[in-house]
Structures are given as structure tokens and as C-alpha cells.
Amino acid sequence: MKIALLTYSTRPRGGVVHTLSLAEALADLGQDVTVWTLGRGGGFFRAVDPRVRLAIVPFPDVPDEGVGPRILRSIDVLRAAFTPGDYDIVHAQDCISANAVDRCVRTIHHLDQFTTPELAACHEKAIVRPYAHLCVSAAVAREVRDGWAILPTVIPNGVDADRFATAVPSTGHGRYILAVGGIEPRKGSIDLLDAYAQLRAGLPGLNLVIAGGETLFDYRDYRTAWQERATALGVTPDVLGPVDHDALPGLVAGSAAFAFPSTKEGFGLAAMEALAAGVPVVVRDLPVLREVFGDTVTYGSDPTGLAAALREAIAEPSPQRTAAGRALAAAHTWRAAAERHVAFYQGLRQGPRSR
């Protein structure tokens, strides 16, 4: 099959990581795969298997462009460049790419609520217009079913477990809690500040390191509120910004615990990578994360609960939980995910997909 996988950026966001890993696994199965994306900042954040074709559409920054106009320009630019007739399967991984084509498969990684009108419309159309739907967890699939009477097929994420399991732990940040994903509302960044402030009172010398943060959206107001809260609490996290692809596994492996206080997730790939590295993981108590991680992580519902779980994970790490976490991560292979995608695509080609 000739397959086009569409994403919206070349930068290291979860959906982009998913797109590249799935594309490489599909190519490994002998499929003809092209990844289409907008070239935000140039080429992809990492090298891509040469068996995967890349179609990177130039997308220069426009000074002072608002989120709404940027969303509409993103859709228009990708639509003008994309050649749908060249492919048997067109598979969009986000709302921008799903709006840039007339007919596609869509993976709904998670659901959001947006206040920007253009983004809210983009989100809605990207759910109702595709002719077939996938989710990476049953919990999100249930949300889609309950909200739109659409029944997605569930294919869990893969994980590059070996890359994290064999990483040499970083020693450059002392003893630290790590969070990956930057500073934004969905990542629960302010709650993490509050949890860390409670936690460090009993664990002096413990640092908070925050990595990542490439995003299309404008979170300046939230980041201002985050900084004001950090100042009020008297804490100074080490905010690294985007971390080099090759440096990330060591940064994860070197942490005393991995904090994942997201308020919305589709699967939790970054937390699964931390399990692969043998690091204790603490997540927000969400149905989707209960489904994906079970007893391999510990949970907290608010800053106090997150702080208590982090304290226990650091002070009394469980070898049994660590072993179970490594095994869980190793079981989620990209090859298995790709095989299920191929079967799904073949089913679509044999007849129309009903809702």
C-alpha cells in the first residue's frame, strides 16, 4: 500500500513522535510510506529511516501572528501542497492535518476543549469529517463514542523501550524529579510546582527539571502564571526547553522519579519511556492512565496527592513495580502497532467503514 501519514510539525511533540515511529515500523513491514508535515523550524528533530519518504512543506513564521490565523494558515498551506491521489491510505494524526484533506483516517490521540474559535472548529471537524477513526486507548475511544456516536478502533502506542532501557543515566542535574512536555495547562505544570514545593521540604537537595515544550499554541499567559507561582513558592525549577533526541533517554534514566501530572492524555508515551528506563513514575489519577499503566505507576489526584506519591516513589522504590514497568514498556512494540495498522488499512480498502 501507498500510505501518507500527516502531522503538523517537525518538532518533538507526542503526535509527531508517534507519526515517525509508526512510519518507520510500517516501512519495516514493506509498506510504501510518506510522512507529510509543515516545516516548522526546518527538518525533523531526529534522523528518519531513509525508507520513509519525507514531504516537508515550508511554513515560515509570521511575526505577531495569532493562534487563530496560524491555525487557518497551517491548514491552507498543507492542503495546497498535499497530493491525496498519490496514496491508497491518507492517515492524519492531528486536527490541522485532518482539516487539510477531504478524506482521511484520523487518530484521535486525546480530546481537548479550546476557546480560540478557529481551533475549536478545527478540533470538531477533525473528529466528524474523517471516514475512519483510531484511538491509542480505550478510555479516549469511549469519550469519542459518548460525545459523537463514533466508534474508533483502539490500537495502543508503541514504545522504543530499548532506547531508554539501555540509556546511561545523566548526572548533570543532581538529584531530580523530571517532567517532560514543557509548561502548559494540559501538562498540569502549576500543580507540579505546588507538589514539588511540598515535597522538597522533606527531601532537601531535590531538584525539579522540566524538559520539552515545543508547541503551536500560545501559552504565554499560563507561563506567566506559572512563573508567578514559582516565585511565590520560592522554588526555581530547571527549565531546559527542547532536549536533543539523543540526550533525552539519559535525562529520563537519571531522574529519581518521573512526574506526569497531565490533566488530559491519550496514552502517556513519555511516562511509558520512563518505565522502560526503570524510573519510578507518578501520574495524575485519570481513567486513561489507569487503563494504560495499571499498578506499574503510582497516582495522585491533586498537588498533595502527587507530592505524597512522589515522596514514596523516591524514598521507597519498589523493585517489583520497576520490573513490571519495564515489562509493560517492552510489550508495547511499534512493530505490533504497525501490524495492526496494516490490518486496519486493508479492512478499509475492502469496503466502507461504518460508524
C-alpha positions, -999 to +999 in steps of 0.1 A: +000+000+000+010+036-005+004+053+028+006+090+037+009+099+073+002+135+081+013+156+110+016+193+117+052+199+128+088+187+126+093+194+163+093+168+192+056+167+202+039+134+211+019+132+179+050+138+158+070+112+177+041+088+171+039+096+134+076+090+128+079+058+148+047+044+131+060+053+097+093+035+103+076+004+116+053+004+086+082+007+062+099-022+081+068-043+071+074-034+035+048-006+031+054+025+010+052+053+035+054+091+031+053+115+060+038+149+052+043+178+076+047+215+079+083+225+082+082+244+115+118+252+121+133+231+093+137+193+092+126+168+118+140+168+153+157+135+146+170+114+117+143+093+100+148+059+084+156+066+047+129+040+037+103+066+048+098+094+023+095+129+038+074+157+023+082+188+045+061+218+034+078+251+041+060+271+068+078+303+077+069+321+109+048+352+106+057+378+133+029+386+158+005+360+142-023+350+165-032+314+172-064+315+151-048+329+119-019+305+124-043+275+125-060+286+093-028+293+075-014+259+086-044+241+071-043+261+039-006+256+033-007+219+039-038+215+018-023+233-011+008+211-011-006+177-004-014+153-033-040+129-020-044+110-052-010+095-048-020+073-019-042+044-010-045+055+026-043+090+040-039+090+077-040+123+097-026+124+133-040+158+144-067+183+138-047+205+115-037+177+091-072+162+092-087+196+081-061+199+053-076+169+034-111+159+023-109+122+031-088+105+057-083+081+086-078+100+118-061+090+150-076+109+179-049+109+205-068+129+231-097+153+232-093+190+241-115+220+248-104+251+230-116+287+234-100+300+202-128+298+176-106+287+147-090+260+169-124+248+183-138+245+148-106+226+136-109+202+166-146+195+158-142+190+121-112+167+126-135+144+146-166+143+124-152+145+089-128+115+087-143+083+074-125+061+099-111+066+134-084+052+156-075+059+193-045+048+212-065+039+243-100+026+251-107+055+275-104+081+247-123+059+224-152+059+249-151+097+251-154+098+213-183+073+214-201+092+241-196+126+225-201+119+188-215+084+185-184+074+166-168+040+174-130+042+169-107+012+167-082+011+195-045+005+186-022+013+215+011+032+210+044+015+205+074+024+227+111+024+218+118+007+251+154-004+243+165+032+237+155+041+273+163+007+290+199+009+279+205+047+285+234+059+306+218+080+334+225+117+333+244+131+363+243+168+354+213+179+375+220+164+409+191+145+424+159+155+405+123+149+395+118+151+358+087+162+338+086+162+300+063+182+279+071+218+288+049+243+307+013+243+296-022+238+311-027+202+298+006+191+314-006+202+349+025+224+353+013+246+381+000+216+401+035+201+397+051+233+412+028+230+442+036+193+446+073+200+444+072+227+470+055+203+494+079+175+485+112+193+488+105+203+525+113+167+535+138+160+507+164+188+507+186+190+476+159+176+453+156+195+421+128+198+396+138+196+359+113+203+331+121+193+296+104+198+262+079+224+253+077+228+216+041+238+207+020+255+182-001+273+208+004+305+227+007+297+264+024+329+275-003+338+300-002+304+316+036+305+317+034+339+334+011+325+360+034+295+364+064+318+370+045+339+395+035+308+413+071+295+414+082+329+428+055+328+454+066+293+465+103+301+464+112+274+440+134+276+409+129+246+386+155+240+359+136+246+326+156+230+298+132+236+269+136+212+240+162+184+247+182+168+220+168+135+209+199+115+218+202+132+252+166+125+263+170+088+274+199+096+297+180+126+312+150+103+319+171+074+332+190+098+356+159+111+374+149+100+409+113+099+398+092+109+367+063+132+373+033+131+349+006+153+362-012+158+329-049+167+330-056+151+296-037+123+278-043+097+252-017+071+262+012+086+281+042+078+259+067+099+279+057+081+311+060+047+294+095+056+283+104+064+319+091+029+329+114+014+302+143+033+319+135+017+352+124+051+368+095+053+393+066+071+377+039+092+394+009+102+372-024+120+377-053+097+385-071+096+352-091+067+337-069+066+306-037+063+327-053+037+350-061+017+318-026+020+303-004+017+334-023-002+360-002-010+391+031-001+374+029+036+385+015+054+415-012+080+413-022+114+427-053+135+421-041+169+433-008+185+444-009+170+479-015+135+464+011+139+438+037+150+464+029+120+486+032+096+457+065+112+446+079+111+482+070+074+484+084+066+450+118+083+458+121+071+494+109+036+490+113+025+454+096-009+446+118-034+427+086-053+418+069-022+404+101-013+385+103-048+369+066-047+360+070-013+344+100-024+323+080-054+311+049-033+303+070-009+282+088-037+264+054-053+255+043-021+236+063-025+203+060-003+173+061-034+151+029-048+168+012-014+164+022-012+127+009-047+120-025-037+135-025-006+114-018-026+082-047-049+090-070-019+097-060-002+064-066-034+045-101-036+060-108-001+049-098-009+013-121-039+012-152-019+020-167+013+035-162+019+072-195+023+091-199+044+122 
